[in-house]
Amino acid sequence: MRVEINERLVRRNRSFAQYAFVISMGIWLFGLFVTMRPLLGDRFASDNLAWLDVLPTFVLPIGLIVALYAVRMTNTWVREPRPEHVIRNGLKGISTKSVLYHYYHLPCKHLLISPQGIFVLVTLYQSGRIHINGRKWKQVRGFMERFLGLMRMDGLGFPYDQAVFAMESVQKALKPIAPNCEIKPIVVFLSTQVELDEQNNALPIVFADEHHPKSLKNYLRSFPTAKNGNLPLTVEQIAQLDDQILKKQAR
């Protein structure tokens, strides 16, 4: 299997996460200094610096926004284990003709083109009990876990909508190149510590760990392999797809 990772995008977004964290800390420390100014002596309590008293009203909300952005970017681009590494390890041994793309076809972060078909992979790092009813997904947690999850911004989100949106984006990109290719969305859990309560589930759910009974590798093997083991897209079509998406990202 050939693995392609958009390293440039990964490095850039990791840097954004780090810069945002440093900037947010600087803003909060500045706000703390201004708030405690009267306690620091007459030098900092001068009437000429009275305008500083209202400054936190404007600065601290900006610091909060930057901090939330840093947390979100850290969850997506820095947090371990990295989806691209877990998926690659879980798919060891599949057809050498397969191509696995990471972060090239946004909003589809992970795209697998294999002799079994074209698959959009939506990864989740959450663990614990998860209730699924059609399009609605809910992580069952206690009050303290929900509070900490809110602070970390690691909520489950809307996996169904994410998968459909990613699938439609790839379909749109493929339409002028290979209009008859079917795109299959899959939700992939990176953790095995998941208890699923499924009711009327609308998406296939698998686990990246190859040793799990519902592993991604086993799921792919349930599909018939294309004749002669060929990919659903030709090399030329894959090159056109890459060129089209990368040009779109550059604009």
N, C-alpha and C positions, 0 to 999 in steps of 0.2 A: 504494500500500500504506500502510495506517495502522499506525503503530508506537506501542505503549504500553509504557512502562518504569515499573516501580515505583521511582521515584526515592527515595521515602522509605525504602524498605528498603535500597537501595543506599547511600545516605548514612549510614544508621544502622550498617550492617555495616562500612563503611569506617572509621567512627569507632571501632568496636569493635576493628578490627585495629590502628589507630594507638595507642589507649589500651593495648591488651594489650602492644604492643611496648615502650612507654614503661615500663609497670609491670614487665615482665620485666627490662628493663635496670636499673631501680632495685633490684630484688631481687638481681640478680647483683652489682651494685656494692656493695650492703650486705653480701652474703656475702663478697666479696673483702676488704672492710674488716675484717670480723670475723676472717677467716682470717689477715690480715697484722697483726692487732692487736699481737702481741708485738714486732713490728719497729718500732712507732710510738712507742715510749718508755714510761716508767713510768706516765705519766698514763692510758694506755689498757690497761695490763697489771695494773691493780689487782685484788686478790682480790675486791673488791666487784663486779667485772664478769666474774667467772669463768663466770657463767651464759651469757655470750655464746659460750663455746667450743662448747656443744652446740646453739646456735641454728641454725647452718648445716645441721645434720642434718635439720631440719624445714623450713627456709625454702628451701633450694636446690632440693629436689624440686618445691616449689610454683612456683618460678621457671621450672623446666624445663617444667612443664605449661603455664604461661601463655605461654612462648615458643613452644611447639608450636602452641598455639591461635592465636597471632599469625601464625605462618607460614601455617597453614592458611587463616585468614581473608584474609590478604594475597593468597595464590594465587587465591582465589575472587573477591574483591571489589575488589582494587586492581591486580593484575597486568595489564600491557598485552601484546597488544592486548585490548580489552574485547570479549567475545563479541557483545554486543548491537550494537556498532558494526560489527564485521566481517560479521555476518549481514545487517544492514540494507544495507550496501554491496553485498554479494553478491547480494541479491535485488532490486536496483533494476531496474525495468522490468516486474516481474510485475504481475498484475491489481491495479488500484486498489481492488478490492473486498476484497482480502486484508487480514487483521488479524494482526499479529505481536505477541505478548505476551512480555514479559521479566519474570521474577520475580514473577508474579502467582499462579501455580498450583503453588506448591511442593508436592512435590519436583520437579515439572516446571519447570525454570527458563526454558525457551524453548518457546513453543507457537505454531504457525502454523495459522491457519484460512484456507483459500484455496478457490477453486472446484475445485481438484484434490483436496481432502480436508482432514483434520485431522491435523497432524503434530507429534509430540513430538521436539524437537531436543536431542540430548545432545552438547555441545561438548567437544572435546579440544584442548589447546594443545601436546601433545607432538609431537616430530618424531623423525626417524631411522627405523630399521627396526623394524617391529612385526609380530609373528607372531600370527595369529588361527586358532584351531581351535575352532569352535563357540562355546561360552560362554567359553572361556578366551582371554584376551588377554595377550600378554607383549611388553614392550619390550626389544629386544636391545641391551644396553649392556655396556661393559667394566667392570672392577672399580672404577676411579676414577669413572666416570660413575655407577655404581650408588651409590657412597658419597656423592658430591655430591648425587645425587638424593634419597637418604635424608635428608641434612641439610636440603635444601630442601623435602622432603615433596611432591615433584612426580611421584610414581609414577603409573602409568597407571590403577591401580584396577581396577574391574570394570565396564567400559562396558555389557556386555550386561545385567547385573543392574540397573544404573542406568536403562537404557532401559526395561526391563520394569516396574520399580517406578514410574517416572514415567508410563508409559502406563497402568498399572492405576489410578494415582491420578486421572488425568484421566477414565478410563472410569467410575470410581466417582462422580466429581462430575457427569458427564454423564448417568448412568443415569436419574435422575428427570426430566431435562429432555429428552433426546433419546436414548432407550435403543438405537436402531438405528444410531447413528453409529459408524463404524469409526475407530479411532485407529491411526496408522502411526508407529512409532518410526524415527528416523534418527540415525546417528552422524555428526557434522560436525567435520572437522578444520579448525582455524583456520589452521594452517601448511600450506604446500604442500611442505615439505621432509620428506615422509613416504614411506617405502618399505614397502608392504604385502605380507606373505606370508600369503595367505588360503587356508585349508583348511576346507571345510565351514562357511563363514561364515553366521551366522544373522541378520545385520542388514545393511540397506543402509548403505554407507559413502560419504560424499560429502565435498567440500571447499567451504569457504565462498567461496573466490575464484571469481568468475564466469568467469574465463578458464581455469580448470582443466577438462580434458576431462570429469572426473567432478564437475562443480560441482553445488551444491545447486539452482541455478536450472535446469540442464539436467535434473536428476532430476525436478523437479516438472513440467517440461514433458512428461515421458514418460507422465504420467497424463492420462486424458481429462478435459476440462473439463466441469463440470456443465452441465446444460441451461440456456441463457441466461446462462451464466457466474455463476450464483447460488452463494452459499456453502452448505456442507452444514448450517449452522445459521442460523436466522433471527436478525434483530437482537434480537428479544425473548429468544430462547434464549441468545444470547451475554450479554445483560444479566443474565439469571438465573444463568448460570454465574459471571460475575464477582461478583455479589452473594453467591452461596453461598460461594465460595472466600474472599472478603475477610472475610466474617463469621466463617468458620472460623478464619482467621488472627488475628482480633481477640480470640478467646476465649483 
